[in-house]
Amino acid sequence: MKILQVNSSARAEGSQSALLADQLVARLKAAASDAELVLRDLARTPHPALDEAALQALFTPAEQRTAGQAARVALDDTLISEIQAADVVVLGVPMYNFGISTQLKNWIDAIARARVTFRYTETGPEGLLTGKKVYVVLTRGGRYRDTPADTQVPYLRTVLAFLGMTDIEFIYAEGMAMGEDAQRAALSDAQRQIEAVLA
């Protein structure tokens, strides 16, 4: 079993979403002796944004790209290869200003490539990253689960399904900024959720 863990906090140290993602991955590895882990930490290795230069590189035929354009596309190719190879994907996702982090958005923009990870057909788009189990560990300062303020879950469900990943489990740690007792309770609750989804 090949596991891809993506930590999307802006923090290289002290990230609670990464901590919980680590715990989930540890449980997965304990249950599968053949598990192999690829860890992609977007704070330690930030991925560049999809800007005009990146678009020009992507839309230039490979044989016509400059060295700089080829190097930029190769960065995205690496992330695509990682998720294509994965059987299980674990995303550590903090909430920033009611949405996902810039780091995670850059990763999504990198792996969403037409004719590689999705394609358009006569009947609509078809995701090509199929057959994967996805665990999304969400950490929030407040409590937003199942409310209109939770934009993360609908967005992630939509974009992951667009790419072919529909088997998704969401794990919530909420109220993390509402005092020490609330934070402890949130972490304990998230750990119980991890135990439940992996039971």
Buried (B, 14 or more C-beta within 10 A) or exposed (E): BBBBBBBBBBBBEEBBBBBBBBBBBEBBBEEEEEBEBBBBBBBEEBBEEBEEEBEEBBEBEEEEBEEEBBEBBEBBBEBBEBBBEBBBBBBBBBBBEEEBBBBBBBBBBBBBBEEBBBEEEEEEBEBBBEEBBBBBBBBBBBBBEEEEEBBBBEBBBEBBBBBBBEBBBBBBBBBBEBEEEBBEBBBEBBBEBBEEBEE
